[in-house]
């Protein structure tokens, strides 16, 4: 199997299902080192006249260092692999080679790391990053429920540069 670049207008996916239920991997790095994390929060849409995604990373996540050090990162979607995605979301790449542990294989699309096992990949370029601010919550129950440790996510807004599907 090989990845084929498609026009975003030809994309057929339900982001609520793909992100919220099936999960995605946020991956960044270079030819020397790559890290990834599972995410079930995110969004897709149009902002600033661009097709964009939003991705959310807590400050203590190791993957954040990789995303911050690069201009681009990938969002990868899979058919199945729930056990592997669960491990990639709970184990830190600081502590072990979790990518090797799940037997995923790194490949590069547009010089950005992703995985051969993915069915759909977005290559995205960072446009904006900001920390979720507790004083901006209108519904304070969200703060109470989602941030008991006060480890507010960094929100990344990124322009979709390219979309790839497995052929």
Buried (B, 14 or more C-beta within 10 A) or exposed (E): EEBEEBEEEEBEBEBEEBBBEBBBBBBBBEEEEBBBBBBEBBBBEEBEEEBBBBBBBBEEBBBBBBBBEBEBBBBBBBEEBEEBBEBBBEBEBEEEEBBEEBEBEBBBBBEBBBBEBBBBBBBBBBEEBEEBEEEEBEEEEEBEEBBEEEEBBBBBBBBBBBBBBBE
